[in-house]
Amino acid sequence: MKRWRLFLVFNCLWVLAALPVQALELNGSLIQGGLVIGRVDPGTKVIFQDRLVRVSPDGLFAIGFGRNAAKEAVLKIKRPGGIVMREILDVKPRRYKISRIDGLPSRKVTPRPADIKRIRADSRLIKESRRRDTPKAYFRSRFMWPAIGRISGVFGSQRILNGKPRRPHVGVDIAAPKGTPVRAMADGIVTLVHQNMFFTGKTLMIDHGHGLQSVYAHLSEISVKEGTAVRKGDLIGRIGATGRATAPHLHWGVSWFATHLDPALVVGPMPRKKKSVKKK
Ligand SMILES: [Zn+2]
């Protein structure tokens, strides 16, 4: 008799464990260019658009939607008990601005054959960095604006440079005087330091784990080395106008593997500049 009771209790526990109770939590923007940080029960497998996504031991994961992401995305959750949940995520579409920039040196808009070799080498380094799938979820530090200033370029805008259509802008531009501090948007590891890329000049990349990376371009100064561990808010460089730039600004990009995300959606509104209070 006692044995039977025990067996029933065990069976009930098994059923409870297999029920999808609070199995999925999503934080972020279900919108083109948006980043979503999710949480599942430890041991759960996450498949986003047929791609197995890394999940930290405590259940954290990151996914992103590109500039032209389709209206629907499929997220599959495989729980340790074997139960599979399939979620259809509705991705909000956006309309993008057209941005015209004139007065750029013609060589920076239509590069010479010799420049093309350099451009390809630069983009190879950037792509290599973006392929990293670092196990540590550094992004759990959350995010902040790397610099404060006037937003002079937004994510996704269609670019017309010196009258010629060029690739869309896949970052946020923050205009501020040369020398303005640039800070790490989150914890991470510096994966790339380049002193002179053709388009982006002095360029720095940080790996925030699970394929999430940030890039900081046109810097006048870089104050960290490749391999350095940084904390959110650490000084990593200073604003400049190196590479293809008409005035000092920070080009700030965020990516999830090869998918460019909108940094402004990752951090929310820019905090106001602190007004300096003069002492009497
Ligand atoms: Zn830019």
Residues whose N, C-alpha, C, O or C-beta is under 5 A from the ligand:
A	BS01	ZN	G153 G171 V172 D173 H251
